[in-house]
Amino acid sequence: MNDQFEQHFNSAQAQQLLDRMYGNEERERQIERYRRCKEGYSAQYGNTESLKYFSAPGRTEIGGNHTDHNNGKVLAASIQLDTIGAAAAVDTGVISVISEGYPGMSVINLDDLEPQSGEGGTAALIRGIAHGFQQHGYRIGGFNANVSSNVLPASGLSSSASFEILICQILSTFYNNGEMDAVMMSRIGKYAENLYWNKPSGMLDQMACSHGGMITIDFKEPAEPQIERIAGTFETAGYSLVIVSTGGNHADLTKDYASIPNEMRAVAQAFGVEVCRDLTAEMIYGRLTELRETTGDRAVLRALHYLDENDRVERQVEAIKAGEWQNVLKYITASGNSSWKWLQNIYQESVSREQGIALTLAITERFIDRLGDGACRVHGGGFAGVILAVLPHVAVSEYQELIRRTTGTELFKIRVREIGSVCLNTFL
């Protein structure tokens, strides 16, 4: 079977695909990742003759911080970091998944797909995805898989959504002729995360992981989001996208995350609507005294952040299309300031001594001010984890040295990947 693997991955078609996914300088390293995945599968399950290979990227959020859950607009992109899997269909009615670097095996009997008390992690997500397939009229069946991911956990790069979309892609390929589209995969991934993992997320993460490329999404109609692929990249404009670990507290942040959509919706519901998408700033100003009393000042600030952030996404998209990259950077900076001051997702109230995101942003802002070029902001849900910095290519090494010297943490360069979730065998 080694010969079959080598034949597939050394073909001209495979090399072209891998170059599009990872860049040609990464091709050999990525082939080795898939080779290890196959070997891990062989060690656990045996026969590799019918193996197929899958990938689902992580994502970066460029604009639209905490807008998707209130039917807002976002600007996001899939990235070259991904979750990969070697998998084969089986007729046992059981899904078995091993995740490299994690203990044990997730084993899901497809005869019992209701949420299980106390179940969490990958097992809960797999169960929820299988149930979501059934709920939407798609076929399911068993498979064995060995999975590996280099999407940094707790980084805002959506390692969980990347895993969810990978499982969706496997079930779509094996049992639905590979016909499930990015939107349906995203709906099912969100369903599993919301109901089986108790994470009150919107659909931004899953959409960016499944679709591919840099995209803007309008969630005004959540079941049928409007998606537009955006041409142009930061890299060709002379900028690197850099994710910086802040060394923050990675305790359970579900309560902090949930407070944002809950407070935004509380403001909306005061007007008899469900989400902030149906509000305007003037509506809020007209009842400000009442809203401060009933929903609290922070909820009002978060609703105002939402309204301005939606507008910023539109301006960012227009600036990218026009090649006005200094304006793009200006809007990223404005988004970061709004997240810090209005949305207030930079640190946890209960952990006042630990403000890794705020401190790393402060260091980065001083660096950018001196440089005279670039932008930074919190990345992802916030409260702990990482920031995003956009810097001229030539400044990254100096910035990396500064971060290591001051905070002792690491940074990771990311780039936009044009291909979303995929079964590689389709191209091999």
RAURVEN-V109571 format. One record per residue. N is the residue number from 0. SS is DSSP state (H for helix, E for strand, - for the rest). PSI is psi in degrees with one decimal (none if undefined). Layout:
n: [N,N]
ss: [SS,SS]
psi: [PSI,PSI]
This chain:
n: [0,1,2,3,4,5,6,7,8,9,10,11,12,13,14,15,16,17,18,19,20,21,22,23,24,25,26,27,28,29,30,31,32,33,34,35,36,37,38,39,40,41,42,43,44,45,46,47,48,49,50,51,52,53,54,55,56,57,58,59,60,61,62,63,64,65,66,67,68,69,70,71,72,73,74,75,76,77,78,79,80,81,82,83,84,85,86,87,88,89,90,91,92,93,94,95,96,97,98,99,100,101,102,103,104,105,106,107,108,109,110,111,112,113,114,115,116,117,118,119,120,121,122,123,124,125,126,127,128,129,130,131,132,133,134,135,136,137,138,139,140,141,142,143,144,145,146,147,148,149,150,151,152,153,154,155,156,157,158,159,160,161,162,163,164,165,166,167,168,169,170,171,172,173,174,175,176,177,178,179,180,181,182,183,184,185,186,187,188,189,190,191,192,193,194,195,196,197,198,199,200,201,202,203,204,205,206,207,208,209,210,211,212,213,214,215,216,217,218,219,220,221,222,223,224,225,226,227,228,229,230,231,232,233,234,235,236,237,238,239,240,241,242,243,244,245,246,247,248,249,250,251,252,253,254,255,256,257,258,259,260,261,262,263,264,265,266,267,268,269,270,271,272,273,274,275,276,277,278,279,280,281,282,283,284,285,286,287,288,289,290,291,292,293,294,295,296,297,298,299,300,301,302,303,304,305,306,307,308,309,310,311,312,313,314,315,316,317,318,319,320,321,322,323,324,325,326,327,328,329,330,331,332,333,334,335,336,337,338,339,340,341,342,343,344,345,346,347,348,349,350,351,352,353,354,355,356,357,358,359,360,361,362,363,364,365,366,367,368,369,370,371,372,373,374,375,376,377,378,379,380,381,382,383,384,385,386,387,388,389,390,391,392,393,394,395,396,397,398,399,400,401,402,403,404,405,406,407,408,409,410,411,412,413,414,415,416,417,418,419,420,421,422,423,424,425,426,427]
ss: [-,H,H,H,H,H,H,H,H,-,-,H,H,H,H,H,H,H,H,H,H,H,-,H,H,H,H,H,H,H,H,H,H,H,H,H,H,H,H,H,H,H,H,H,H,-,-,-,-,-,-,E,E,E,E,E,E,E,E,E,E,E,E,-,-,-,-,H,H,H,-,-,E,E,E,E,E,E,E,E,E,E,E,E,E,E,E,E,E,E,-,-,-,E,E,E,E,E,E,-,-,-,-,-,-,E,E,E,E,-,-,-,-,-,-,-,-,-,-,-,H,H,H,H,H,H,H,H,H,H,H,H,H,H,H,-,-,-,-,-,-,E,E,E,E,E,E,E,E,-,-,-,-,-,-,-,-,-,H,H,H,H,H,H,H,H,H,H,H,H,H,H,H,H,H,-,-,-,-,-,-,H,H,H,H,H,H,H,H,H,H,H,H,H,H,H,-,-,-,-,-,-,-,H,H,H,H,H,H,H,H,-,-,E,E,E,E,E,-,-,-,H,H,H,-,E,E,E,E,-,-,-,-,-,-,-,-,-,E,E,E,E,E,E,E,-,-,-,-,-,-,-,-,H,H,H,H,H,H,H,H,H,H,H,H,H,H,H,H,-,-,-,-,-,-,H,H,H,-,-,H,H,H,H,H,H,-,H,H,H,H,H,H,H,-,-,H,H,H,H,H,H,H,H,H,H,H,H,H,H,H,H,H,H,H,H,H,H,H,H,H,H,-,-,H,H,H,H,H,H,H,H,H,H,H,H,H,H,H,H,H,H,H,-,-,-,-,-,-,-,-,-,-,-,-,H,H,H,H,H,H,H,H,H,H,H,H,H,H,H,H,-,-,-,E,E,E,E,-,-,-,-,-,-,-,E,E,E,E,E,E,E,H,H,H,H,H,H,H,H,H,H,H,H,H,H,-,-,-,-,E,E,E,E,-,E,-,-,-,-,-,E,E,H,H,H,-,-]
psi: [-22.1,-39.1,-39.0,-44.0,-49.6,-37.7,-44.2,-52.8,-10.3,8.1,159.1,-38.0,-43.0,-41.3,-38.6,-42.9,-47.3,-36.0,-39.3,-32.7,-40.4,-16.7,143.5,-24.9,-16.2,-2.4,-51.4,-38.9,-38.5,-38.5,-40.1,-36.2,-46.9,-34.4,-44.4,-35.6,-42.5,-43.5,-37.2,-39.2,-47.5,-41.0,-32.7,-42.3,-18.8,-119.1,128.4,11.5,-36.8,18.1,141.9,155.7,138.0,155.4,140.3,122.7,161.1,-172.8,158.8,144.2,121.0,-34.2,148.7,56.9,115.7,52.1,-26.5,-37.2,-9.1,32.9,38.9,-159.7,146.7,159.7,119.6,172.2,145.8,154.0,173.2,-20.2,136.4,169.0,126.9,159.9,146.7,123.8,153.6,140.5,145.4,158.4,26.3,-12.4,21.3,137.5,125.5,125.2,128.1,131.9,118.1,131.0,-4.6,142.3,151.7,-176.2,139.0,120.8,118.4,118.0,122.4,-4.7,-8.5,90.8,8.4,151.7,139.1,130.6,127.6,-6.2,137.5,-168.9,-148.9,-36.2,-44.5,-41.0,-43.4,-45.0,-45.3,-38.1,-45.8,-41.2,-40.1,-39.5,-47.5,-44.7,-31.6,10.2,17.9,156.2,149.3,163.2,174.6,156.1,157.2,141.6,145.6,124.1,143.4,143.8,139.6,15.6,118.2,125.2,153.3,39.3,-2.5,6.1,2.6,55.6,-35.6,-44.0,-37.5,-42.9,-43.8,-45.4,-33.4,-47.5,-40.8,-43.4,-39.4,-48.9,-37.1,-43.3,-46.8,-33.2,-2.1,27.6,23.5,24.1,-5.7,131.3,174.3,-37.2,-45.8,-40.3,-42.1,-40.9,-41.7,-39.0,-44.0,-42.2,-46.7,-41.4,-39.6,-47.1,-26.1,-12.5,-2.6,35.7,114.9,56.5,161.8,-153.3,6.1,-50.8,-50.1,-39.0,-44.3,-33.6,-32.9,-30.3,-49.2,146.0,-177.9,126.7,150.9,137.9,132.6,115.3,25.1,-41.8,93.8,-33.5,-22.1,67.9,145.8,122.3,133.3,125.7,133.2,120.6,159.7,141.1,153.9,-38.5,-46.2,-20.9,-2.2,11.7,146.5,139.8,125.0,127.0,128.6,120.1,136.2,-2.9,27.0,170.5,122.1,32.0,170.5,120.4,12.7,-42.0,-41.3,-46.3,-45.5,-28.5,-28.6,-58.0,-34.7,-42.9,-38.9,-44.4,-31.0,-39.7,-45.4,-43.0,-23.0,-20.1,7.2,16.6,170.0,-32.0,161.4,-15.0,-25.7,10.9,165.6,161.8,-37.4,-35.3,-42.3,-45.8,-36.4,-21.0,29.9,-45.4,-44.6,-44.6,-37.7,-35.5,-43.1,-35.4,-20.9,153.7,-41.5,-39.4,-40.9,-44.9,-40.5,-36.7,-39.5,-37.9,-48.2,-49.0,-44.8,-36.9,-38.8,-45.8,-37.9,-38.6,-46.0,-43.4,-36.4,-47.1,-45.7,-39.8,-40.1,-44.3,-34.6,-3.6,22.8,76.8,-27.9,-35.4,-37.5,-46.2,-39.4,-40.9,-32.9,-43.1,-43.9,-39.2,-42.8,-42.0,-40.4,-39.8,-39.2,-47.7,-36.4,-51.2,-36.0,54.3,35.2,-32.1,163.3,136.3,-35.7,-5.7,64.6,-26.1,-17.6,105.2,58.8,-40.6,-47.1,-44.0,-43.6,-37.8,-41.2,-45.3,-41.6,-40.4,-40.4,-40.0,-45.3,-39.6,-43.8,-39.0,-36.2,16.6,137.5,-178.8,160.4,160.0,163.4,147.4,128.0,-150.4,-31.1,-164.8,-37.7,162.7,-108.2,166.4,164.3,129.8,138.5,113.8,150.6,143.0,-41.5,-13.8,-6.9,-43.1,-43.9,-40.4,-40.4,-43.2,-40.3,-45.6,-43.6,-40.1,-35.9,-46.1,-17.0,12.1,-178.9,160.6,158.5,124.8,133.8,160.2,158.1,134.9,128.5,-17.4,128.4,-143.1,144.5,145.1,114.4,-28.7,-21.4,-27.4,-11.4,none]
